[in-house]
């Protein structure tokens, strides 16, 4: 098992607004770095995309509430995973943190840990920039 966390970002938005935005997987494309992603397909509950130089990834939303949005791998992926975006409302602001839990061997974890950490930090930054 590999657990990877993004940095925590603070967003000037209510958690219910953020969970509604993140819970529609069509919106995730707005957070993706265009130079690293291709072949995007999505609907409200699922998405598939190619991470350039790596694998095609598919995931489906499994739950959504004002404190978190949870997505799970779907279809053919290099490994099974759960992606959780935790939302913690503090007054008018909400902190967000991305947690990745992947079922992979230690060798695979060593290869993907740094690029995935950078990728999730980029998503967190983009979420803060788009909703700050």
C-alpha positions, 0 to 999 in steps of 0.5 A: 500500500502506498499512501501519498498526501498533497500539501494542505491549501486554504481556500476562501470558499465554503466546504459545501461549494467545494464538495459540489464542484469536486463531486462533479468529475467533469470539473476535475479537468479544470484542475489538471495540468494541460501539458501532463494530461491527454485523452480526457473523458468524463461525466458527473460521476466518472473520468478517464484520462492519460497521464503523459508518459505514464498510464491511462487512469479511470476513476469513479466517485464513490461518495461526496459530502461537505467534508470530503469527496472520495473517488475509486479506481475504475476500469483498467488501471496500473493499480487499484486506488482510492483518492480522497479530497478532505475538506475542513471548513474553518469560518469562511475558509476551507482547507483542502488536502488530497489523500491517495491510497494505492495498492502497489508493490514497494518498487512501483511506490518508489517509482511513482511517489515523487511524481504523484506527490508533485501532481497532487500538490499541483492539483491542490494549488490549482483548486486554491487558485480557481476558488481563492 
